[in-house]
Every structure is written in C-alpha cells, then in structure tokens.
C-alpha cells in the first residue's frame, strides 16, 4: 500500500511537470 501511494505521487508529479511545460511552451 505504501509503495503504491509513492508510485501514484510520482506519476502525479510527472504529470504536473508535463502540463506546466506544455503551458509554458504554449505562450
């Protein structure tokens, strides 16, 4: 359960970084 939670947090962090990069490139 703990490893699943950490893995989910890592994916969410990666997803937010990708979205931020896309938004910056869009402007």
Backbone torsions as a table, in degrees:
resi	resn	phi	psi	omega
1	UNK	NA	-43.6	-178.6
2	UNK	-64.3	-43.9	-178.9
3	UNK	-64.9	-36.4	178.4
4	UNK	-62.5	-42.0	-178.8
5	UNK	-63.9	-42.4	179.7
6	UNK	-65.3	-42.5	-179.3
7	UNK	-62.2	-42.1	179.1
8	UNK	-63.2	-41.8	179.7
9	UNK	-63.3	-38.7	179.7
10	UNK	-65.7	-43.0	179.4
11	UNK	-64.1	-39.8	-179.4
12	UNK	-65.7	-40.3	179.0
13	UNK	-63.2	-44.7	179.8
14	UNK	-62.6	-40.8	-179.6
15	UNK	-63.9	-43.7	179.6
16	UNK	-63.8	-40.0	179.0
17	UNK	-63.0	-41.5	179.6
18	UNK	-64.0	-42.1	-180.0
19	UNK	-64.7	-44.2	179.8
20	UNK	-61.1	-40.3	-179.7
21	UNK	-64.7	-41.8	179.6
22	UNK	-63.9	-42.8	-178.9
23	UNK	-64.0	-40.4	179.9
24	UNK	-65.9	-40.5	-179.5
25	UNK	-70.0	-25.8	-177.0
26	UNK	-70.4	-33.0	-176.3
27	UNK	-80.7	NA	NA
